[in-house]
Amino acid sequence: MKSILYMAPIRGVTNCTYRNIYSRMFKGYDIAVTPFINSAVIENCEDRAMRDLFIHRNDVSFDLIPQILGNDSVGFIAMAKVMGEMGYTTVNWNLACPHKRVANKKRGSGMLADPDNILRLLDEIIPAIPIEISLKVRLGKDDPHQLSKLIPRLDDYPLEEIIIHPRTGLQMYKGEADPEAFQEVLNLTRHQVVYNGDIDSLQKFESLQERFPSVHRWMIGRGGLTDPFLPEQIKQLHDPAAGSRIERYFQFHEALFSEYQVRLEGDAHLLAKMKEIWIYWSAAFEGGRRLYGKISKIKSLSTYRALVDTFFSKDPQFLI
Ligand SMILES: Cc1cc2nc3c(=O)[nH]c(=O)nc-3n(C[C@H](O)[C@H](O)[C@H](O)COP(=O)(O)O)c2cc1C
């Protein structure tokens, strides 16, 4: 069966500007889940994350699934209705965000410690929203066995799918995603499952594919930021006419830079946005870490431009 590839939500990076430009320049993703919107911002449709979802602002070749973070059914339902009116057919509920300020307020991965509350909210939400719902989960808040207690109880709910990132919230992004724990929860659900965690090379993808033959949906996060060619490599969609890897990488940089220059107010915001992307890109090149060390300290746009132009003009070697 054909693999379906998902662009993971990475708040701050995979916004509509990134998605649009990516979709123009690269191939391979079938679906993108958008970074979370807090259900509390429903009062404010001018919120940047909400504006990011406007259909006219999204010109992409893959499907989009908006995501909500929250633990109140009223806010969730109101927001999912707005998403339905916008034209979206599925909403994803974020039960995975590991950050303490989120999890300690019993949101994101913090909800996984209380399965009854999740089921109670689903009982309220599902009949009230006009679109499908999917979940994005971790193994637990702080205990890797929390998901295995929740997941069989989800069998009775009409969920579109469950995206599983096999780490606990407490782990944040440390260590490695746990394939054994993933297999354990996979055996406990009748739902369609999407695997997410540490897919950062073709070899890694192929070994996971071999290990989990019943899984056909794969979400790629940080690995796809560092290596934007990875989805087309997995799908064997490489087009030699598209130019060399380094040319395409540089063009991607230029397109993001000029689009953010228009969209963001002031050099400081533009610089901050580009620095955020280089956190991932720096792992793509020999000497990239050193470059990131320098970029992270830059205060002026002209210094940034000069440094990046020099870096690319020296034909840097890929590590990926
Ligand atoms: C900076 C950052 C922002 C993220 N933002 C979100 C988000 O908004 N919603 C979400 O569900 N996951 C978010 N994630 C988690 C990723 O979607 C993904 O689950 C995680 O990075 C593991 O996948 P990977 O190993 O392929 O990167 C974020 C991760 C990072 C590092």
Ligand as a Chemical Component Dictionary entry (heavy atoms), coordinates in Angstrom:
data_LIG
# 
_chem_comp.id                   LIG 
_chem_comp.type                 NON-POLYMER 
_chem_comp.pdbx_formal_charge   0 
_chem_comp.three_letter_code    LIG 
# 
loop_
_chem_comp_atom.comp_id 
_chem_comp_atom.atom_id 
_chem_comp_atom.alt_atom_id 
_chem_comp_atom.type_symbol 
_chem_comp_atom.charge 
_chem_comp_atom.model_Cartn_x 
_chem_comp_atom.model_Cartn_y 
_chem_comp_atom.model_Cartn_z 
_chem_comp_atom.pdbx_ordinal 
LIG C1  C1  C 0 9.623  23.782 17.913 1  
LIG C2  C2  C 0 8.564  22.720 17.844 2  
LIG C3  C3  C 0 7.234  23.102 17.693 3  
LIG C4  C4  C 0 6.220  22.124 17.640 4  
LIG N1  N1  N 0 4.913  22.514 17.502 5  
LIG C5  C5  C 0 3.935  21.565 17.503 6  
LIG C6  C6  C 0 2.558  21.931 17.367 7  
LIG O1  O1  O 0 2.170  23.097 17.224 8  
LIG N2  N2  N 0 1.637  20.915 17.398 9  
LIG C7  C7  C 0 2.015  19.596 17.536 10 
LIG O2  O2  O 0 1.154  18.718 17.545 11 
LIG N3  N3  N 0 3.298  19.248 17.628 12 
LIG C8  C8  C 0 4.265  20.187 17.607 13 
LIG N4  N4  N 0 5.561  19.801 17.688 14 
LIG C9  C9  C 0 5.891  18.350 17.682 15 
LIG C10 C10 C 0 6.106  17.825 16.251 16 
LIG O3  O3  O 0 4.940  17.962 15.470 17 
LIG C11 C11 C 0 6.506  16.355 16.266 18 
LIG O4  O4  O 0 5.497  15.619 16.901 19 
LIG C12 C12 C 0 7.824  16.127 16.999 20 
LIG O5  O5  O 0 8.809  17.034 16.554 21 
LIG C13 C13 C 0 8.316  14.690 16.792 22 
LIG O6  O6  O 0 8.468  14.404 15.419 23 
LIG P1  P1  P 0 9.923  14.453 14.701 24 
LIG O7  O7  O 0 10.823 13.550 15.519 25 
LIG O8  O8  O 0 9.687  13.942 13.316 26 
LIG O9  O9  O 0 10.387 15.880 14.763 27 
LIG C14 C14 C 0 6.578  20.756 17.733 28 
LIG C15 C15 C 0 7.919  20.382 17.837 29 
LIG C16 C16 C 0 8.916  21.330 17.888 30 
LIG C17 C17 C 0 10.347 20.893 18.003 31 
# 
loop_
_chem_comp_bond.comp_id 
_chem_comp_bond.atom_id_1 
_chem_comp_bond.atom_id_2 
_chem_comp_bond.value_order 
_chem_comp_bond.pdbx_ordinal 
LIG C1  C2  SING 1  
LIG C2  C3  SING 2  
LIG C2  C16 DOUB 3  
LIG C3  C4  DOUB 4  
LIG C4  N1  SING 5  
LIG C4  C14 SING 6  
LIG N1  C5  DOUB 7  
LIG C5  C6  SING 8  
LIG C5  C8  SING 9  
LIG C6  O1  DOUB 10 
LIG C6  N2  SING 11 
LIG N2  C7  SING 12 
LIG C7  O2  DOUB 13 
LIG C7  N3  SING 14 
LIG N3  C8  DOUB 15 
LIG C8  N4  SING 16 
LIG N4  C9  SING 17 
LIG N4  C14 SING 18 
LIG C9  C10 SING 19 
LIG C10 O3  SING 20 
LIG C10 C11 SING 21 
LIG C11 O4  SING 22 
LIG C11 C12 SING 23 
LIG C12 O5  SING 24 
LIG C12 C13 SING 25 
LIG C13 O6  SING 26 
LIG O6  P1  SING 27 
LIG P1  O7  DOUB 28 
LIG P1  O8  SING 29 
LIG P1  O9  SING 30 
LIG C14 C15 DOUB 31 
LIG C15 C16 SING 32 
LIG C16 C17 SING 33 
# 
